[in-house]
């Protein structure tokens, strides 16, 4: 199976939505209760475009989206301008096939090219595959918020991992 990396526009909204909704309904990867709507994806893509945040997809030989990765603002205050928070999801059928590794590398490369300095991963403490992926790329554990969420009848702890990048060369205030 070959993995082709693509830039995802709104035409990928139904496939991205399906991946997200499967994670919302069946996993602790997203601390949400209800599936998103197709209409919500228009706003999601608009927010990505406004922030100049990439939406990177991995497609197979049949042009099926196997997974996607993006990042967005970590916090909204100006001094956080060099920090982003990542999101990476792989469609259930394609997990364990190297898709996440390819996407993470592309995401880190994008963050460097946009002069970000820190990439943060907020990961449910039981999500061992995501934790392993982040560690594989040099992310370090930097904290836990215990009982940050409640889903499936139980409290969930949110772990934070960070990767410090060598960019930007000349950071500035303001």
N, C-alpha and C positions, 0 to 999 in steps of 0.2 A: 504494500500500500504506500503510495506516495502522498506527501503532505505538501500542499501548495499554500503559501501565505498570501492573503489578500487584504485589502483595505475594505472594510464593511461599511456600506452606506445603508440608507433606509430600505433598499431592496432586500436586505438580509433580516429585516425586522421580524418577519414571522418565524424564521429559524432561530434567531436569538431569543425571541419570546418563548418558544417551545423549550429551549434549554434552560432558561431562567425559571420558567414555571415548574418544570420537573424538579428543579432544585428546591424551589419554595415549598412544594407540596410534599416532597419525600425526604428532604435532608435538613440538616442544621446549618448548611452553608450560607443561607440567607435568613436573616432574622425577620422574616415576613410571614404573614398568615395566609394571605389570599393571592391567587395568581394575578398577574398583571394583565392588562388589556392591550390589544393591538394599538388602540388610540394612545395609550401611555408611552408607547415607543416613539411616537413622533416627538414628544417633549424630550424624551431621553436622548434621541439623536440630536435634537436642537441644542441641548445642554452640552453634549460632547463637542459639537461644532463650535459653539460659542467660546468654549474653553480651549479650543484647539487640541482636544484630547483624542488620541487615536482609538479607533475600534478595529482591532486586528483579528482577522479570521483565519482559520485553518480549514481548507476544503480538501476533499479526496478527489480521486480521478473522475467521479461522477458529479462533481461540483456540489456535493452535500457538505454543509457546514458541520464540521466535527467539533468545533469549539471556538471560543472567542476570548479575547482579552482586551482590557481597556484600563484606564486609570482616570482619576478625577481629583478634584480638590480635596486635600486632607482636612483643612479647616479654612474658613473664609477670610480670616484676617490677613492683611497684606504681608506680614513678616513670614507667613507660611508659604510664600509664593514659590519656593524651591522644593516643596514637599508635595508628593501625590500619594494617593491610596490606590492600590491595584485591585482589579477584579478579573478573575480568570475562571471560566467554566468550560467543561468538556461534556459533550453529549454522552449519555450513559453508554451507548454501544461502542464508543471509541476510547473509553478510559483505559489506561494501562498500555497504550500503543505509541507513546512518545509525543502525543499531541500537545499536552501541557508543557512539556519541555521546550518544544519549538515556540509555542506562544510566549512563554516566559522570557525566552531569549530575545524575541522580537520586541516585547514590551520594555525590557531593560534597555535595549538599543534605542528605542524611541525616546525613552526618558532622558538618556544621555544626549541624544541629538537635540532635544528641546531644552537642554541645560538645567534639568532638575538635579537636585543634590541628594534627596532621600526618597526612597520608595517604601511605603508602609503597607504591610499586609495585615488586615484585621481578620483573624481566623478563629472559628470555633475551636475550643481547646480539644475536642474529640476528633477533629478533622485531620487524621494522621497523613493521608495522601497530600493534602495541601501544605501541611507543616513540612513534610519531607521535601516537597518541591521547592519551597522557599529556602530551606536550609541548603539544598543542592546548589542554589545560586548565591550562597553567601549571606542570606538574610540571618540576622541574629534576633533571638528572643529579647524583647525589651519591656515586657510587662503584661499583666493580666488584670482584667476587670472581672471580678467574680460576680456571678449572678447578673450579668449584663442584660440577659434576655431570658424570656420564658416561652417555651414552645414545646409541643408534644408532652405537656404535663410535667415538665421539669425545668429547673434553672439551668442556664447555660453560661459558661465562662468564655469570655472573649480574650484571646491572646493577640498580642501585637508583635510583629516581626518587622525589622527594618533593614534595608540595604542602603549603605552610604555610597554614593557615586562620586567619581573624581570631578564632576562638573558642578557648577560652572567654573570657568577659569577665573573670572572676575565678578564675584557676586557684589550686588549693590543694594543699599538701603532704598526704601521708597517704592 
